[in-house]
Amino acid sequence: MTTLSVKAQMPKSVRLALVGVWIQGVLNLVVGFLSMALLNDAANHGRDEGSGMLRFLLVLTLVIAGALLLCGVFADKRLNGIRVTVIVIEVLGLLGSVLALFQGGVSVLPGIVLALIVLRGFSSAEGRNWFDR
C-alpha cells in the first residue's frame, strides 16, 4: 500500500501577500540601485556634501529589498521566521510611510496600501497556520 503525499496549498490571502512582498522587494531593489547610481554620479562631480545619511538609507533600502526577496524565495519552506521578518519590515515601512504622509507626501499612499495587504495576509489566521506548519 502506498501513501500519496499531498502538498499543502498556500492560502489565497498568503499568496496575494507574497505577490506584494515580491513587488516591494523588486521595486526597492530597482529604486535603491538607481538612487545609489545617482548619488555616486553626484559624488564624482563634487556634489556629495552631506550625503552620508542618504547613502546609509540607500544601503538600508537594498538590505531590506534583499530580505524581502529572500523571504519570497523561501516562503514555501513555511518557516515562522519568514513570516515574522516580513511583518517587522512591513510595520517599519508602514510607520515611515505614515510619517511621510503627514509631511505632505501623498505619493506614499500606494506603498501604504501594499503594506497593509501584506500585513493582513501574513498576520491572518491563515498566514499563521501556513507558516506554523
N, C-alpha and C positions, 0 to 999 in steps of 0.2 A: 504494500500500500504506500503510495506516495502522497506527500502533503504539498499542496501548492502554496507557494509563497506569494502573498498578495502585498504589493507595495502600497503603503498608505497614500491617499490622495491629499495634497495640500489644500486646505480650505480656501474658498474663493476670496475671502477678505484678506487672508495672508498673502495670496498670490498678487492681489491688487496692491497691497502694501509693498510687496517685494518689487513690483514694477516701479513704484515710487522711489524705492531705495536705489535701483539701477539708474533711474533718471537723475536723481540727485548726485549720485556718485560720478556719472559721466559729465554732467554739467559742471560740478565742482572741479573736476579734473581739467576740463577744457578752459574754464574761466581762470583757474589757478595758473595753468601754463601760459596762457595768453597774457595775463596780467604780469606774470613774472618776466616774460619777454619784453613787455613794455617798460617795466621797471629797470631791467638790465640795459635796455637801449637808452633810457634817460641817464643812467649812471655812466654809460660810455660817453655821453655828451656833457658830463659835468653837472647834471641836474639831479643829484642824488642826496641832497642835503635833507636830513630828517626822514629818510626813507627806511630806517631800521625797523620801526614798528610795523610799517606796511609790509616789509619783507617777511617779518615774523608771521603776520596774519596770512600771507600768501602761502607760506610753508605749512601753516596750520590747516589751511584750506586743502592743500594737497594731501596731507596726512589723513584728514577726515574723508576725503574722496577715496583714498586707498582703503580705509577701514570700511566704508560703506560698500565698496566693490567686493572686498573680501567677504563681508557678511552676505552679500548677494550670491557669491560663488558657493559658499559653504552652508547656505540656508537649508539645503536638502539633508545635511547631516543632523539637523534638528537639535542642535545644542542650545541650551538655555543661554549660554554666554553670548551667542549671536543676537538673540532677542534683547537681552539687557544692553548690549553695546549699541544697537540701533536705537533703542528707546532713549538712552542717555544722549546720544548725538542729536536726536530729533528734539528733545526737550531743550538742550542748549541752543540749537539752531532756532527753535521757536521763540525762546526768550530774546535772542539777538534780533530776530525779525520784528518782534513786537516793539522793542526799543527803537528800532529804525522806523517803524510805522509811526510812532509818537513824535519822531523828529521830522515827519513830513515825507517819508519815503514810501509813497503809495505803491511803488513798483515791487515791494516785497510781498504783496498780497498773494500772488501765485505760490510763492515759497511757503507761506503760512498755511495755505490750503493743502499743499502737498505734504507738509509735515504733519498736519492733523490727520490726513488719510493714513499715512504710515503709522502714526501713533495709535490710531484706532485699530488698525489691523494687527499690530504687534502686541498691543496690550489687551485685546479682547480675550474672552474665554477660549475661543477657537485658537487664537495665537498662542496662548499659554499652553493649551493642550497639545498643539502641534510641536512646540519646542521642548516640552517636558516629556516626550515620548515615554 
